[in-house]
Amino acid sequence: MDTTSRPAAGELLFRDAVEADVTALVALIESAYRGDSSRAGWTTEADLLKGRRTDPESVRAVVEDPRSRLLTVARHGELIACCQLEHRGEAAYFGMFAVRPGLQGGGVGKAVIAEAERLAVRTWGVREMHMTVISVREDLIAWYERRGYRRTGRMTPFPYGDERFGVPQRDDLAFELLLKDL
């Protein structure tokens, strides 16, 4: 499998994560979603969930899974974004998406998702991209809709009581499946 891709958006370099990236990836993902540092960006879940977003074991599992790719995105040699792609038959799953909070809103996320879609089609020949988003994240869902994703109304209950997903701060959380034809 090709582990690097051509630079996109001028200066971004995409490559598949390796074991040595795990610690930096966990820190990036946590910074984009949890705690006070996440408030510098607009993707924060800090008011919805406390605790961790991921851990080294979960990230390592994605890196080692032969059905998955965990793309790292660097600019000037510095890790600034990542995303997971998982092959699921006719579709690919997009997840573990993070952009450094101070860089959110500057086009990095758009470039990452476009490259992820391109790679999923090229690598696996899939026809759809799937993702799940916390259903009350209207601003985030709207961002994905502007990129061609559509809401399905198919919900999966939030795993209350399983702190691997965080500690919920409200009782109305669920994951909604979003789809995009590729």
N, C-alpha and C positions, 0 to 999 in steps of 0.2 A: 504494500500500500504506500502511496506517495505520502511522505510525512511533512512535506512543506508545500506551500503554494506560492504562486507569484505574488509579489507585493500588490496590495490593493489600496485604494484611497491615497495614492502617492507614497506614503511612508510606513504603512503598516505591514508587518511580516507575520504571516500565519504559519504555525507548525503544530504537529501533534505533541502533546505533553508527554513527558517521560517521568520516571520515578523521582528524579532530582527536582522536578517542578512542584511536587505535591505541597510542600510547606508554603511556598509563595502563592500557589493557587488558593489554598484555604484562606490565607490572609486577604487576598483580593476579594474572594466571594463574600467573606464576612464583612469586609469594609463597605461593600456595595449594598448590603441588605440589613445589617444589624448594628446596633450601638450608635453612639453619637457621631462617629465618623461617617456613617451612612447618610446622615442628614445633609451633608454637603452636596449630595446628588438627589435626584428625584425618584430613584427606585427603592428608597428605603422602606423596610417593613417594620421599622422600630416601634411604631405605634400599634402594630398588629400582633407582633410576636417578639418575645424576649428570648434570650438564650442563643444557642448557636444556629447557624444556617446549614453548616456542613462540618465535616471533620476529616482528618487525614485518611481514615479508613475508607470513607465513602468516595473521596476523590481518587485514592489509589485504586479502588475497585473499578472505577470508570476507565482509568488509564490502562489497567491490565485486561479489561474485557475485550475480547476479539471482535465483538459486535459493535463496539463503540469507538468514538474518537473524542478526545478532549482537546479542542483546539486552544492553543495559546496565541495571544496577539501581543506583539511587541512593537514599540516605537523607540527608535534610537537605543535599542538593546534593553529597554525596560518593559516588564510585563504590565500591560494596561487593560487587558480584557481577556475573556475566555468564554467558551461555550462547549457544551456536550452535544454530540450527535450520536444517536443509537439507531442501528438498522433494525427495523421491525417489519419485515415482509415488503409490502408495496409502499410503505411509508418509512420516514425517518422521524425520530423523536428529537426535539430541540430542548435542551435544558441547561442547568447550571450556568446560565448566562450572567456575566458580570462585566461591568465597565467601571474602572476606577471613578469614584464619586466626583472628583474635581474635573473630570473629562466628559461627564455625561452632558448631553445636549449639544455636543459639538460634532456629531456625525460619525463617531466611532461605532456606536451601536448599529447604525444603519449599515455601515460597511461590514461589520461582523456578521450580521444576519444574512446579508446578500452573499457573502463568501460561504457561509455555512450551507445555504440553499444550493449554491453552485456545486459545492463539494459533495453534498448528499446525492444529487442527481448524477454527477460524474462517477462517484465511487460505487454507488449501489443501484443506480438506475431507478430510484424511487419516484413516485408520482405525487406524493403528498408529504407535507411536513406537519407533524403534530406537536403540540406543547400543552402543558397545563399551567394555568395561572390562577392565583387566588381570586375568586370571583368578585370580591369587593374592591379589587384594584382597578377601578374604572379608568384611571389615567393610563395605566400600563396597558390595559386591554385596548384602549383607544389607539395607543402608539402602535401596537401590533396590527390593529385593523387598518391603519394607514399604510402598512406594509403588505396588505393583501390577505391577512388572516381573518377568519370569520369565526364568530361564536357559534357553538353547537348547542348550547343549553345542557349538554351532558356533564353532570356534576359527579365528583367523587368526594365523599366526606373527608374533611380534614382529620388527620389521625390524632385526635385529642388524647392526651395521656402519653404519647410517644415523643419524648423530648428530643429525639433525633431530628425532629422537624421544627423544634422551637417550642416555646411556652406561649400559647395563645392568650391574647389580652381581650378577646371578645368571643362570644359563643356562636357567631354566624359565619364561620369560615368554611369554605369548600373550595375544591379545585375545579375549574371549568376547562374542558377540552377546547382548544382552538385548532383550526385546520387551515392549511393553505395548499391549493393545487400548485404543483411545480411544473 
